[in-house]
Amino acid sequence: MKRFCMTLWVCVAALVLLEGWGGYSPVMGAVNENKSQKLSVLASFYPMYDFAVKIGGERVSVTNMVPAGMEPHDWEPAAADIAELEKAAVFVYNGAGMEHWVSDVLGVLQNRALITVEASKGIKLLEGHHHESHEDEHEDEHEDEEHDHEHEDEVHDPHVWLSPVYAKAELENIKNALVQADPEGKSYYEANYEKYAAECDALDKEFTNILAPLPKKDIVVTHQAFGYICERYGLRQVPIEGLSPDSEPDPGRMAEIIDFVKEHGVKVIFFEELASPKVAETIAKATGAATDMLSPMEGLGEEEIASGIDYFAVMRRNLKSLAAALQ
């Protein structure tokens, strides 16, 4: 119940802050005398932010709720974030268990005009799991329900955006929500969607053409985030840990991975930008492999965002790293 209580507290705090602020427009968010105000959109974390910006273009003002460089899996909204949701017209989130706080927050919002879009809706999800340590296996069988509930949101792999095909589906869901919020902009949103849908198709072909001929198919990763890439392009993901990027493997799991790397001639151990590379470096040192970054794109640094790096740039960087590792 810890997460629920924390979320409920920030919601109550936000409502206190909002008292006396006045109403909001059912389309454009908070009351503003400027009728040319852009559609106010809040996105749960970076990929949702980037997709909303791409579809919304000049007609929207998009805010990324999770600060640059911060891991979104365990992020909790503060009172100020709830206050922004009370004024927003559209809220974009991935779903599939990525944002554990969403149902609690939406359940207490007073902004009845808010249009919410679960971008992963309609996508066939892959099952995810945690690699339990030996200590975990011997924990009390009568552990309370709080522990069980904290892991229910990770039953499925939420990283659907890493497949260009599913990124295209998420873009369409976001486009539909923006059209609902701003019908006058329908043709504009449709045109933007068609543009980026075509880019997703082109990216999908690049991945297929480059990865299909390569002799190796196994990728060893610290974070079980790349299942949708592997499913689409015939690769096999060997995660050192499960869906939580900040967990650490026990010695037994480390030994398993080291044996696998040696047996299958794995050349690269992949880590990600928002987590420590120490585990990957330890395995690389024990096996003679190299290390490289493979981005799950859960968050980019401020410098990257400022430089104009976006979904397609990061995905092509991932493709380059994969191609080098699978030679």
N, C-alpha and C positions, 0 to 999 in steps of 0.2 A: 504493500500500500504506500510505500515511501514516495514513488513517483507520482501517484495519484494525488496524495496530500500536497506535495510540493506544487504540482500544477494547479490544483484547486486554490491554493494560497495565492499564487501569482495572479490567477484570474480575479479573485476577490479584490486584490490590491489594485488591479487594473481598472475594475469597475469603480472603485473609489476615486481613482484618478480621473476617470471619465465623467464623473458626476458634475453636472453643470456645464459640460462642453457644448451641449446643443445636439441637434439631430444630424443626420447624414442623408445624402442623396442616394436613392436606390441604384443609381447607375455609376455616378462619378465619385462615390465615397463621401468624405467629409464635406460639410457645407462650405462653399467657397463662392464669393461674389464673382470670381472670374469664370465665366461660362465656358471658356476654352480649356479649362483644366483637363489634364490628361487622366485617363483611366488609372486608378490606383490599384496596383497589383502587388501582392506579397508572395514571395516564393520561398519554400522551406529551406533549400540549400542550393549550391551552385548549379548543378545541371538544370534544375527547374527554373532557376533565375535566367540562365543562358537561353533556354528554350522559350521562355516567356518574352524575353527581349527580342528574340528573332521573329517571333510571330507578331508581337505587339508593335514593334517598331516605334514610329513617332507618335502613335496614338496612346501610348501607355507610359506610366512611370512605375518601374519595377524595383522593388526592394528585396535584397537577399537577406533573409532573416539570420542565417548563420554567418558570423564574421569570417572574413578571408583567413585561411590558414587554420581554421578550427575544425576538429573532427565532428561530423554531424550525428553520428550514431547515438551518442549519449548527451547531446546538447538539449538543454531545457529552455523554453522561452521565458524571458523576464517580464515583469509587469509592463514595461514599455513596449515590448513586442505584442502583448495582448491588446494594449491600447491601440496600436497601429492596425491590428486586425479589426477592431471595432470601427475603424474609419475606412477600411478598404472596400473596394468593389469586388475584387477577385482574389482568391487564395489558391495558389498552385502548390500541390505537394505530390511526392512520388507515390506514397502508399506502399503496399506489400510488406508492411512492418518496418519500413525505414524510419519513419517519424513516430516514435512510440507515444508521443504526447498529444497527437492530433485529436483523437476522439474525446479525450477529457476536455481539451480547450474548446473545441467546437460546441461541446455540450452545454457550455455556460455563457457563450457569447450572446450579447444583446443585439448584435448587428444581423437582423433577420434578412436583410437584403444581400448579404454576402454570398457570392457565388463561389462554391468550392469545386475544385477539379482534382480528382485522384488520377494523376497522369498515367499510372500503370494499369488502370482499369481496362479489362478485356484482354490483357496479355497473359499467356499461359506461363505461370511461374514455376521455377525450379525449386525443388526442396533444398533446404540448407540444414546445416547441423553444426554442433560444436564438437571439437575433439576434447573429450574429457580427460583430465589427468588421472593418474592412479589414485590420488588422494580423493578426488571427486567421486570415484567409483565406490569408495567405501564410506561415503557420508551416510548419515542417518536416513533410513528409508522413509521416516516419518517427517521429513522436512516440511515446513509449513507452506501454505498455498502461495504466499508472497513470492517465494523463490521461483515457483512454477510459473506464475503469471509474468514475472520479469523476462521470461524467455519465450513466451508465447509469440511475441512479435518478431521472432527470428526463425520461425518454422520454415519460411520461404526465403529464398535469396532475393533481396530487393533490388539488386544492381542491374535492372533491366536496360537502363539507358546505355550500357556498354555494348549492346548489340545495335548496329545502325538500323536494322529492321524495326526493332522495338523503340528506338529513339524516334523514328518516323511516326510510330503509333502514338507515342507520347505527345509529339508535336501536334498531331491531329486532335487529340483530346483537349489540349490547351487552346488550340484554335477555336474549337467548338464553344469552349467556355467564354472566350473573349467575344465571340459573336453574340452569345446570349447576353452578355453584359453590355455590349455596345453594338446593337444591330446595324446602326448606320455605317459602321466600319467593316461590314461583312466582306465586301469585295477586296478591301485592303488586306484583311487577315487571310483571306483565301489565297491571294496572290503571294503573300509571304510564305504561307504554308507550302504552296506548290514549289516555290524556289528552294526551300530547305529540304523538302521531301525528295526532290531531285538530287540534292547534295548527299542525302543519306543513301540513296540508291547507288550513286557513284562511289561512295565510301565502301559500301557493301561489296561492290565489284572489285575494288582495290584489295580488300582483305582476302576475298576468294582467290583472285588471280595470283597474289603474292604468296599466300600461305599454303594453298593446295599442293604445289609441287615440292614443298620442302620435306626432307626425309624424316625429321623428328617431329613428334606430335605432343610430347609431354612438357608441361610448364610447371615448375615448382614455384609457388607463391606464398608469401607470408600471410595473406588475407584471402579468404575464400570469396572473392568478389568477381571472378572472371568466368563463371559458369556459362553465361549467355554467349560470350565470345567463343568459348570452347564448343558449345553445342552447335553454334552456327557454322563454324569453320573446321570441324573435325579434329579438335585438339582435346587433350585430356589435362584437366587441372588437378594438380597434387598440392593441396593446401597444407601448410605447416600448422596452421590454426584454422578455426572456423570463421563464422561471419563477423565476429567481433575483432576489430583490427588491433586492439590494445591488449589482448590476452597473450599469454606466453606459454609455449609448449613445455611439457614435462620431459625429463631425460629419455623416457621410453619413446615418446613421439620423435624427439630429435634423432635418436638412433635409427628409427624407421626411415626417416627422411634421408639421412646420410647414406644408409644402405641403398635406398631407391636411386639416389643421385649417382652413386658409383655403378650400380648394376645397369642403369639405362643410359649412362654417358651424358647426363644432363650438364649442359655447359654454363647455364646462368641460373642464379637464384634471384627471384624478383622480390623487391620490397616496394613500398609506396611512400608518397611524399609526406603524409601526415602521421606516420608511425616510425618508430626507431628502426634503423636497418641492422641493429646488433644481431638479431637472430639469423638473418640472411647471411651476414658476414661470418658468423660462427660456422654455419654449415658450409659456406664457400671455402673457408680456411681448412675445414676437415676433409674436403673432397677435391680441392683443386679447381673448383668452379669459380666463375666470376659473379659479380652482383650487378644488377641494373634496376632501374625504377620502371615499374609498370603502374600507370595511374588509374585508380578506380574513379577518379574525377569527382570525389566527394567534396572537395574544396580545393581551390587554388590560392596561391599566395597573392598578396596585394600587388607585387611587382608584375606577376604574370598577367593578372587581370588588367592592370594599367597598360601593359604592352599590347593588349588586344588579343591575347591568346583566348581561344574559344573551344567549344566541343570538338570541332573538326580538326583543329590544330593538335589538340591533345591526343585524339584518336589516331591521327597519322603518326605522331610520335610513338604511341604504343605499338602501332604496326611495325615501325622501323625496328623497335627493340625486340619484338617477337620474331621478326624475320632473321635478325642477327643471331638470336638464341637457338633457332630451330634448324640452322644450316647443318 
